[in-house]
């Protein structure tokens, strides 16, 4: 009997330790190591723009037990964030008016909670939901935030998705979307890092691109592709058995970024494949539909 009790206690201790090891540090949604680098592509109807965000300084403020994290944006201006060491579940940022620190992200609130995030405009931010997303071939937990000029949130000025261990990886704004192309977090590279020599150049890639946003999705998704030169192509959706479900486009397409919407409608949940065929190449991209 004593051996059985010892075994039960051992199992309980092991289970408890396992749960503790799997606990999530909410601040991992906002990685902040000196030198961390993120490269994004912002897509609009006029094309794509590559830009960088990099942590260039982390300063300790002993008077209020906080750290100030300086992010260099597009190699042209800085955004400063503050985290209090005794309350690391809120990331503050300096308002555009300067001198005032307001909550940028809150990791300790319930879904649909909102707060004043910048009194200068003013802007309000709302925590929308927590779910999972495919990021760089890994399924990661992410949190979605909306920012709007009022507390009704009928129309968000922009949305931000923060992936665990990665940070800001996807956003939507009035005229386009921003997607993380690659990053270096604490010395580890994820995705593709490009050598951006001229931030004011056209920033156009030299290779074909095929992806979609969001992924996974439960309504409709945007298929995005880039052609380095004018070409004839077809964009089709296939199921796991190789059956063509829908042809989204067939014809000549000019050089540049292009977008097609796919709404599965009556299709069942599961993986599908987007196939882009041109005279030069064929690219396949996996997508996941969740009803």
N, C-alpha and C positions, 0 to 999 in steps of 0.2 A: 504493500500500500504506500509505504514511504517512497519507494522508487517511482511509483506512478505520479505521486504529488510532485516529486522533484522534476519529472519529465514535463508535467503540465506547466510548472513554473518556468522551466527553461524555454518551452515553446512560447509562453506569454512574453517573456523578456525578449526573445529573438524577434517575435512578431512586432513588438513595440519598437524595437530598434530599427526594424525594416521600414516601418511606417515613418519614423522620424527621418530616416535617410532619404525617403521619397518626398518629404515635405518641400514645398516650393517656396523659395525666397522671392517675394513679389518684386523686389528691386532688380531681379534678373530680367525683368521686362525692359529695364533701362540700363544696359551695360555701360560702365563708365570707367575705362582704364585709359591712362595716358597713352596717346598714340592710336587709340581705336579709330578705325576709318570705315566709312560707308560710302559706296558709290551708287547713285540712283540714275534712272532714266525717267524723265517727265515727258509723257506723250500728250500732245495736243493735235488738233486737226492740221496744224502747219508742220508737224514733224516731231522729232525727238531731241531732247537736250540731256546730255550727260552732265552730272554735277556731283560734287563731293561734300561730305560732312566729316569733320575730323575733330577729335578732342585734343586740344593743344595745350591745355593747362588744367591742373587740379590743385586748388589752393585751400589750405585749412584756415578757418576763421575760429580762433580759440575763444573769442569773446562770447560766441553763441553756440559753440560746439557744432560747427557745420563745415561742409566742404562746398566750394564753388567750382563748378565744372564749366570750362569755356569750350564751346563748339565753334569751329571756324566753318562757315557756310559759303560754298561756291568761291572759296579763296578770296572773299571780298568783305564779309562782315561777320560779327560774332554774336552768338546767343549764349547767355549765361544761365546756368541752372544751379540750384542750391538744394542740398540734402542735409537735414539735421541728423546728426549721428544718433541722437536718442529717440528719433522718430523717423525712421527711414522708409515709411510707407507712403510718403508724399514727396513728389519731385516738384520743386518750385522753379519758376523762371522769372527773370527780370522783365517787367512790363516794357512795352515799346516806349512809354513815356519816360522810363528810367527811374531808378531809385526805389521802386516798389516791387516786392517779391510776392507773387501770387501762385496758387497751386496750378501746376501744369498737368500733372497726372496724379490721380489718387488711386492707390492700390488697396485701400482699406474700407471701401464703400460698397454698397449694394448696387446691383444693376438698376439703371435709370436714375441714379443720383446725379445731380448737376451742381455746378459751382461757378462763381465768378473767376475766370482765369486771366482776364486782363481788363482793368477798369479804364484804360486809356481809350478804348474804342466804343463801348465795352464789348468783350467777348465772354461767352459762357461755354463751358465744356461739360459734356455728359458721358458717363460710362454706360455703354450700350449693351455689351455682352461679352462673354468669354466662351471660346470654342476652340476647335482645332483646325489647322490649316497646313497644307503641304508647302514647306519652305525649304528650298535647296534639297529636294528629295527626301526630307525628313518631315514627319507629321509632328508639328509643334503646337503647344498651347498658345493662344493669342488673345489679346484684349482689344476691343474696338472702342474708340472715343470719337464723339462728334463735337465740333465747335460751331457755334452759331451766334448771331448778334442779339439774340433774345432768349428767353427761357421756354419758348414754345417748341423750338427745334423742328418746325415744320420743314424748313429747308436749311441744311447744314452748309456753312461756308466751306468746310473741308472735313474729311474724316481721316482718322489715323488708326492703323492696326499695328500693335506692338507684339512681336513674337518673343517667346521666352528664350533668353540667351542671345537674342539677335537685336532686339529693339525695333525701331520703326522700319517696317519693310514694305508697307503698301498704304497708299492714300488716294483719296478722290477729292477733287475740288471742282469749281464751277465749269472749267473749260478743259479738264483732262484728268489724267491719273499719273501717279508717281509710283514706280516699282523699284525695289532694291535689286541691283544687278550683281553686287558682290560686296563683301565686307571683310575686315580683319578685326577680330575681337580677341583681345588679350593674346595677340600673337598668332591666332589661328585663323586661316582664311576659309571663307565660305563663298561659294559662287565664283564669279569671274571678276577679277580686278584688272581694269584697263589703265593704260598709260595716257592720262589726259594732259597733254602738253599745253593746249590752248583752250581755256575755259570759254573764250569768246568765239571759238570756231563753230562750225556746224555740228560737231560732235556726232557725226553719223557713223555707225559701224560699217565694217567692210564685208561682213559675212551675213548670211541669211539668219533670220530670227523667227522662231515660232513659239508662242506661249499663250496663256490665257489668264484672265483675272475675273473673279476669284477662282481658286481651285483648292479644295473641293467647292461645289456650289449647289444650291438647292432651288434655284429659279432659272435664271439665265446667266450665261457667261459671255464675256467678250473675248473673241479670238483675235490676237494681235500677231501680225507678221511684218517682217521687214525684207525688202528686196534691195540689194545693192545696185541693181540696174533693171531697166525695163525688161519684162519677160512675160511669156505666156504661162499661166499656172492654173491649177485647180486646187480648191480647198474642200476636203470632204471629211465627214464624220463616219467612223467605223465602230462596230461593236466588237466584243472579244472573240467572236467567231469569224471575223473578217468580212462581215456583211456591211455594205455601204448603207448607212442610215439616212444620210442627207448630204447633198452637194451644196455647199454654201456659196461657191463662186467658181466660175470657169471663164477664162478669157485673158486678155492682155492687161497687165497691171504696170503702172509706172514705178520708177524707183522711189523708195521711201517707206514710211510706216503706213499700215492699213489695218482696219478693224472690221470684224464681222461679228454680229450677235447670233448666238445659238440658244434657242429655247427648246429643250427636249420635249416639252408638252406631254405626250402620252408615253414616252419612253420610260423604261424601268430604271430604278437606281442601279448604280454600278459603274465600273470603269469603261471609258470609251477612248478612242484614239482620233486625234486630228492629224490628217495627212496632207501635206503640201507638196505638190509635184510641179516642177518647172522644167524647162528644157535643160537645165544644168544640174538639178539635184532633186532629191526626195527627202523630206524630213517628217518624222513622226513624233507626236507629242501626246503623252497620256493625260487624260483629264478624269475627274471623278464626280459623278452626279449623285447627289444625296437628296431624296425627297423628304 
